[in-house]
Amino acid sequence: MSEEDIDIEDYPTLLQVGRFARLIPRTNWFRNVGEPLSAELREKAQDYLDALGFPGADIAQIHDWDEAAATMETNDWNSPWWEAEEQILAGLALSAQEMLDEEALRVALTHVNTQASEYVTDNLITTADMWGIHDEELIRAAAGTAMHCCYQTALMIAAGEEENHPFALKFQLYEMGWWPLGVVGNTFNIF
């Protein structure tokens, strides 16, 4: 099945995934990194933590790229936060596969990944240049986390979930221009 063979009326959530893909180029990725965390951002971050099951986590500001790199190096990728996101992602994959043709889902997610790869990377390189950052490993890590968030959000949309879903809330943190680095211990680090 090709993209032309997919009847959008048979898969209404695919239309929404397509709309999401068009949002990716209009997002000002990483534009606020290093800026003080706004009250609106803190509220959205708390909404994300609550929805994910971490209502008691503290929100901490990461101030610069060196601190972001150190935080990424110390992130425990088998942490309860990571496990919670992975369990949600697995559930969404099952739900989306039940609702959609497997090939149609693959085409939609590939389109989102292609959009994210291009626009996230371009915006990130511009931001890193403004900061004088040339650490390719850190730039790849930042791009990777943002692209993964796009994938998570697209899968959430494909599965027919609502806007208050943890992945929608996490995407909104990126959309607001910050980089959510993750929860380590009881602290949600945001750059």
SVG drawing of the C-alpha trace seen along z (x, -y; Angstrom):
<svg xmlns="http://www.w3.org/2000/svg" viewBox="-14 -34 46 39">
<polyline fill="none" stroke="black" stroke-width="0.4" points="0.0,0.0 1.4,-3.4 0.4,-6.8 -1.9,-7.2 -3.8,-4.0 -4.8,-5.2 -8.4,-6.4 -8.3,-9.0 -12.0,-8.4 -11.2,-4.8 -8.6,-6.1 -9.8,-9.4 -6.9,-9.6 -4.5,-9.6 -5.9,-13.0 -5.0,-14.3 -1.5,-12.8 -1.1,-14.6 -2.1,-17.9 0.4,-17.2 3.1,-16.7 2.4,-20.1 2.8,-21.6 6.4,-20.4 7.9,-22.9 6.0,-25.8 7.4,-24.9 10.3,-27.1 12.3,-24.2 14.7,-25.1 14.1,-28.8 13.9,-29.4 16.7,-27.1 18.6,-28.9 15.8,-31.4 14.1,-31.5 11.3,-29.0 8.0,-30.8 5.0,-30.3 3.1,-28.9 5.9,-26.4 6.0,-25.3 2.3,-24.8 2.5,-22.7 5.4,-20.7 3.4,-20.0 0.4,-18.9 2.8,-16.5 4.2,-15.1 0.7,-14.7 -0.6,-12.9 2.5,-10.6 2.1,-9.7 4.9,-11.8 2.9,-14.6 5.5,-15.1 8.4,-15.7 10.2,-19.0 10.8,-21.1 14.4,-22.2 15.9,-24.7 19.0,-23.7 20.9,-26.9 23.3,-26.2 24.5,-23.6 27.2,-22.3 24.7,-21.6 22.3,-20.0 25.2,-17.7 25.9,-16.7 22.3,-16.0 22.0,-13.9 25.1,-11.9 23.6,-11.2 20.1,-10.4 19.1,-6.9 17.4,-5.6 15.9,-2.7 14.3,-5.1 10.7,-4.9 10.1,-8.0 11.6,-6.2 9.7,-3.0 6.4,-4.9 6.9,-6.5 7.9,-3.2 4.8,-1.4 2.5,-4.2 4.2,-4.0 3.8,-0.2 0.1,-0.6 -0.4,-3.3 1.3,-1.1 -1.2,1.7 -4.1,-0.6 -3.1,-2.2 -2.4,1.2 -5.9,2.3 -7.5,-0.9 -5.4,-1.3 -3.9,0.8 -0.3,1.5 1.1,0.1 -1.1,-3.0 0.3,-3.6 3.9,-3.0 3.5,-5.5 2.0,-8.1 4.7,-7.7 7.5,-7.7 6.1,-11.0 6.2,-12.5 9.7,-11.2 10.9,-12.7 9.4,-16.1 10.8,-16.0 14.3,-15.0 14.5,-17.9 13.0,-20.7 14.1,-19.8 17.7,-19.4 17.7,-22.7 16.3,-24.7 18.6,-23.0 21.7,-23.8 20.6,-27.4 20.1,-27.6 23.4,-25.8 25.3,-28.2 23.8,-31.1 25.2,-29.7 28.5,-28.8 27.9,-25.0 29.6,-22.6 29.3,-19.4 27.8,-17.1 27.0,-14.4 25.0,-16.8 23.2,-18.2 22.3,-14.7 21.0,-13.9 18.8,-17.0 17.5,-16.3 16.9,-12.7 14.8,-13.5 12.7,-16.0 12.2,-13.6 11.2,-10.9 8.7,-13.2 7.2,-13.8 7.0,-10.1 5.3,-9.6 2.8,-12.3 2.0,-11.0 1.4,-7.5 -0.8,-9.0 -2.8,-10.9 -3.0,-7.7 -4.4,-5.8 -7.1,-8.4 -6.0,-9.8 -7.0,-13.2 -5.0,-16.4 -4.4,-15.9 -2.3,-12.8 1.2,-12.9 2.8,-12.8 0.7,-15.7 1.7,-17.7 5.4,-16.8 5.2,-18.0 3.8,-21.3 6.9,-21.8 9.0,-21.5 6.5,-23.7 7.0,-26.4 10.7,-26.4 12.3,-24.4 14.0,-21.1 12.6,-18.7 15.5,-16.5 13.7,-14.0 13.0,-13.0 16.0,-11.9 15.1,-10.8 12.4,-13.2 13.5,-16.1 12.2,-17.0 15.0,-18.8 14.2,-21.4 16.6,-23.4"/>
</svg>
